[in-house]
Amino acid sequence: MINFNGKCFSGFKSVPEDLLRLLICLPVHTHHLLAFQGKISLLEVHYFSIMAALRRSRVDIPMHYTLTFFQEQMDALYGGNDSQKAVQRISLKFYRNQNPTIEAPISSLCFVMQTDPILLKHKDLELTLYKDHYVFANAYSNLFQSYESLRKLAQVYAYENGFEAALLLNDHKRLVESTHGAVFLISEGKVKTPALAEGTVNCVLRTAFLDQLKKESEWEVIETEIPVFSIQQAEEMFLLSSEYGWVQIRQFRKKQFKYDQSILLQQKLWESLAHQL
């Protein structure tokens, strides 16, 4: 089941051709959300994040794109979905209705909304380092869409070399993110992650997790510059995104990581999200 610009279809085969042609172009913005029993966690925060990204993308945002509107569209999508009891990932993509021209540089929008089940069970991966291309450390890199093609390229590189995920570096050759989301390192009661100034994606789930950690006195949260060599000094390592969920890292190069503290943090995060509906 998909919701294409306010109308629900059983699949892309039933979508009118004039709408399907829009999918030839790259999305203006892509956003992933998590739903628990058919209800979106942190919906208001997601909404403001989406609006901020669209405003930076130089498009005409329809006046009816309100928080209530998107809640109704998600409810309509779940109306034809039999998996409300499962945890699901909602993919929301925005497209231009027409290419920009000198006469009409600001184009109108349409959206495509889909749901997919996502497992919150523990899973671990072995990863590698992708160094062929870099993410620029600037504010534009904080938008998910800016380097999505690079993340997919790094993912192919990882698979071709027998790995399951890859780390990405910025133009200063410091850790910025991964093919599977934001990167977190645990060591001696500290949780480190690349700062937004490093170019990492400013996603809602990353912010929610950091806010939760800051409320717990036993953890010191550090958003900072992380050189590659310091990964070897970490005790545990994991990746986090609404697209892939929580991904535990088993090994990077010769360093093998533990899981004990990460699993406890993972359980607390999912419980917290399930109560913020």
C-alpha positions as CSV (number, residue, x, y, z in Angstrom):
1,M,0.0,0.0,0.0
2,I,1.3,3.5,-0.9
3,N,0.0,7.0,-0.5
4,F,0.8,9.0,-3.6
5,N,0.0,12.7,-3.1
6,G,-3.0,12.0,-0.9
7,K,-4.5,9.1,-2.7
8,C,-3.9,5.5,-1.6
9,F,-3.0,2.7,-4.2
10,S,-2.4,-1.0,-3.7
11,G,0.8,-0.7,-5.7
12,F,2.7,1.4,-8.3
13,K,0.9,-0.5,-11.1
14,S,-2.3,1.3,-10.2
15,V,-0.8,4.8,-10.0
16,P,-1.7,7.0,-12.9
17,E,1.0,7.5,-15.5
18,D,1.1,11.3,-15.0
19,L,2.1,10.7,-11.4
20,L,4.6,7.9,-12.1
21,R,6.6,10.1,-14.5
22,L,7.6,12.3,-11.5
23,L,9.5,9.3,-10.0
24,I,12.1,9.6,-12.9
25,C,13.6,12.6,-11.1
26,L,15.5,12.5,-7.8
27,P,13.5,13.3,-4.7
28,V,13.7,16.8,-3.3
29,H,13.7,15.4,0.2
30,T,13.5,11.9,1.7
31,H,12.4,11.3,5.3
32,H,12.1,8.1,7.3
33,L,9.8,7.7,10.4
34,L,9.1,4.9,12.8
35,A,5.5,3.8,13.6
36,F,4.5,1.7,16.6
37,Q,1.1,0.0,16.2
38,G,0.1,2.4,13.5
39,K,1.1,5.5,15.4
40,I,4.1,7.7,14.5
41,S,6.7,8.3,17.2
42,L,7.8,11.9,17.6
43,L,5.5,13.0,14.7
44,E,5.6,16.7,15.6
45,V,9.4,16.7,15.7
46,H,9.5,14.9,12.3
47,Y,7.0,17.4,10.8
48,F,9.1,20.5,11.7
49,S,12.3,18.7,10.4
50,I,10.5,18.0,7.1
51,M,9.3,21.6,6.7
52,A,12.8,22.9,7.5
53,A,14.3,20.7,4.8
54,L,11.7,21.6,2.2
55,R,12.2,25.4,2.9
56,R,15.9,25.0,2.2
57,S,15.2,23.1,-1.1
58,R,13.6,26.1,-2.8
59,V,10.2,24.7,-3.5
60,D,6.6,25.9,-3.1
61,I,5.3,24.2,0.0
62,P,1.5,23.8,-0.2
63,M,-0.5,25.5,2.6
64,H,-2.3,22.3,3.4
65,Y,1.0,20.6,4.4
66,T,0.1,20.8,8.1
67,L,0.8,18.4,10.9
68,T,-2.8,17.3,10.9
69,F,-2.7,16.7,7.1
70,F,0.3,14.3,7.4
71,Q,-1.3,12.6,10.3
72,E,-4.4,12.0,8.2
73,Q,-2.4,10.7,5.3
74,M,-0.6,8.3,7.5
75,D,-3.9,7.1,9.0
76,A,-5.2,6.6,5.4
77,L,-2.2,4.6,4.5
78,Y,-2.6,2.4,7.6
79,G,-6.3,2.0,6.8
80,G,-5.4,-0.5,4.1
81,N,-2.6,-2.1,6.0
82,D,-2.9,-5.3,8.0
83,S,0.4,-4.9,9.9
84,Q,-0.5,-2.2,12.4
85,K,0.7,-4.3,15.3
86,A,4.2,-4.5,13.8
87,V,6.9,-1.8,14.1
88,Q,7.1,-0.2,10.7
89,R,9.3,2.3,8.8
90,I,7.5,5.0,6.9
91,S,9.3,6.3,3.9
92,L,8.2,9.8,2.8
93,K,9.6,11.3,-0.4
94,F,8.9,14.6,-2.0
95,Y,9.1,15.3,-5.7
96,R,8.9,18.4,-7.9
97,N,5.8,18.5,-10.1
98,Q,7.9,20.0,-12.9
99,N,11.5,20.9,-13.5
100,P,12.5,24.4,-12.6
101,T,12.7,26.9,-15.4
102,I,13.8,30.6,-15.7
103,E,10.1,31.5,-15.9
104,A,9.1,29.3,-12.9
105,P,12.2,28.5,-10.8
106,I,10.1,27.5,-7.7
107,S,8.1,24.4,-8.5
108,S,5.2,22.8,-6.6
109,L,5.4,19.5,-4.7
110,C,3.9,16.1,-4.5
111,F,4.8,13.2,-2.1
112,V,5.0,9.4,-2.0
113,M,4.4,7.6,1.3
114,Q,5.2,3.9,1.9
115,T,5.4,1.5,4.8
116,D,7.8,-1.4,5.4
117,P,8.3,-3.6,8.4
118,I,11.4,-3.1,10.4
119,L,12.9,-5.5,13.0
120,L,14.1,-4.0,16.2
121,K,15.9,-7.2,17.2
122,H,19.6,-7.1,17.8
123,K,21.7,-7.5,14.7
124,D,25.4,-7.0,14.2
125,L,27.6,-6.2,11.2
126,E,31.2,-6.0,10.2
127,L,32.1,-2.8,8.4
128,T,34.8,-1.2,6.3
129,L,36.0,2.3,5.5
130,Y,35.0,4.0,2.3
131,K,37.6,6.5,1.1
132,D,37.0,7.0,-2.6
133,H,34.8,10.1,-2.1
134,Y,34.2,12.4,0.9
135,V,31.3,14.3,2.5
136,F,31.9,18.0,2.8
137,A,31.7,19.3,6.3
138,N,29.0,21.9,6.0
139,A,25.4,22.6,6.8
140,Y,24.1,21.3,3.5
141,S,25.5,17.9,4.3
142,N,23.1,17.8,7.3
143,L,20.2,17.2,4.9
144,F,19.6,13.5,4.2
145,Q,19.2,13.9,0.5
146,S,22.5,15.7,-0.1
147,Y,24.7,12.6,0.0
148,E,22.2,9.7,-0.4
149,S,23.8,8.7,-3.7
150,L,27.2,8.6,-2.0
151,R,25.9,6.4,0.8
152,K,24.5,3.9,-1.8
153,L,27.8,3.9,-3.6
154,A,29.6,3.2,-0.4
155,Q,27.1,0.4,0.4
156,V,27.9,-1.3,-3.0
157,Y,31.6,-0.9,-2.2
158,A,31.1,-2.7,1.1
159,Y,29.1,-5.5,-0.4
160,E,31.7,-6.0,-3.2
161,N,34.4,-6.4,-0.6
162,G,32.6,-8.8,1.7
163,F,31.4,-6.3,4.3
164,E,27.9,-5.4,5.4
165,A,28.3,-1.6,5.9
166,A,30.8,1.2,5.5
167,L,31.9,4.3,7.3
168,L,32.1,7.6,5.4
169,L,34.7,10.4,6.0
170,N,34.4,14.1,5.5
171,D,36.7,16.3,3.5
172,H,38.9,16.6,6.6
173,K,39.3,12.8,6.6
174,R,37.4,12.5,9.9
175,L,34.5,10.2,10.7
176,V,31.1,11.7,9.6
177,E,28.5,8.9,9.3
178,S,27.9,5.5,7.8
179,T,25.8,3.7,5.1
180,H,23.4,2.7,7.9
181,G,23.0,6.0,9.8
182,A,24.7,8.0,12.6
183,V,27.8,6.6,14.3
184,F,28.2,6.2,18.0
185,L,31.2,5.0,20.1
186,I,31.1,4.0,23.7
187,S,34.1,4.1,25.9
188,E,34.5,4.6,29.7
189,G,31.0,5.9,30.3
190,K,31.2,8.3,27.4
191,V,29.1,8.2,24.2
192,K,30.9,9.9,21.3
193,T,29.4,10.8,17.9
194,P,30.4,13.1,15.0
195,A,29.1,16.7,15.5
196,L,26.7,18.2,13.0
197,A,29.5,20.6,12.0
198,E,31.3,17.5,10.6
199,G,28.6,17.0,8.0
200,T,26.5,14.2,9.6
201,V,22.8,14.0,8.8
202,N,20.7,15.9,11.3
203,C,18.0,13.2,11.7
204,V,15.2,13.2,14.3
205,L,16.1,9.8,15.7
206,R,19.8,10.8,16.3
207,T,18.6,13.9,18.2
208,A,16.0,12.0,20.3
209,F,18.6,9.5,21.3
210,L,21.2,12.1,22.3
211,D,18.5,14.0,24.3
212,Q,17.6,10.8,26.1
213,L,21.3,10.1,27.0
214,K,21.8,13.6,28.3
215,K,18.9,13.1,30.8
216,E,20.8,10.1,32.3
217,S,23.5,11.1,34.7
218,E,25.6,8.0,34.1
219,W,26.4,9.0,30.5
220,E,28.6,11.8,29.2
221,V,27.6,12.7,25.6
222,I,30.2,14.2,23.4
223,E,29.5,15.5,19.9
224,T,33.0,16.1,18.5
225,E,35.6,15.5,15.7
226,I,36.4,11.8,15.5
227,P,39.6,10.7,13.6
228,V,39.5,7.2,12.2
229,F,42.3,5.9,14.5
230,S,40.2,6.6,17.6
231,I,37.6,4.0,16.6
232,Q,40.1,1.4,17.7
233,Q,40.0,2.8,21.2
234,A,36.2,2.4,21.6
235,E,34.7,-0.5,23.6
236,E,31.4,-0.6,21.7
237,M,30.2,0.8,18.4
238,F,26.7,1.1,16.8
239,L,24.8,2.8,14.0
240,L,21.4,4.4,14.3
241,S,18.8,5.6,11.7
242,S,15.1,5.4,11.1
243,E,15.8,3.6,7.8
244,Y,17.8,0.7,9.3
245,G,17.0,0.9,13.0
246,W,19.8,0.1,15.5
247,V,22.8,-1.7,14.0
248,Q,25.4,-3.1,16.3
249,I,29.0,-3.3,15.0
250,R,30.8,-6.5,15.5
251,Q,34.2,-5.7,14.0
252,F,36.1,-2.9,12.3
253,R,39.5,-3.9,10.9
254,K,41.1,-5.9,13.7
255,K,39.0,-4.4,16.5
256,Q,36.2,-6.5,17.9
257,F,33.5,-4.7,19.9
258,K,31.4,-5.7,22.9
259,Y,27.6,-5.3,23.1
260,D,26.7,-5.2,26.7
261,Q,26.0,-1.5,27.3
262,S,24.7,-0.9,23.7
263,I,21.9,-3.4,24.0
264,L,20.7,-1.8,27.2
265,L,20.7,1.6,25.5
266,Q,18.8,0.1,22.6
267,Q,16.1,-1.3,24.7
268,K,15.6,2.1,26.5
269,L,15.4,3.9,23.2
270,W,12.7,1.7,21.7
271,E,10.7,1.8,24.9
272,S,11.0,5.6,25.0
273,L,9.9,6.0,21.3
274,A,6.9,3.6,21.8
275,H,5.7,6.0,24.6
276,Q,6.0,9.2,22.5
277,L,3.1,8.5,20.1
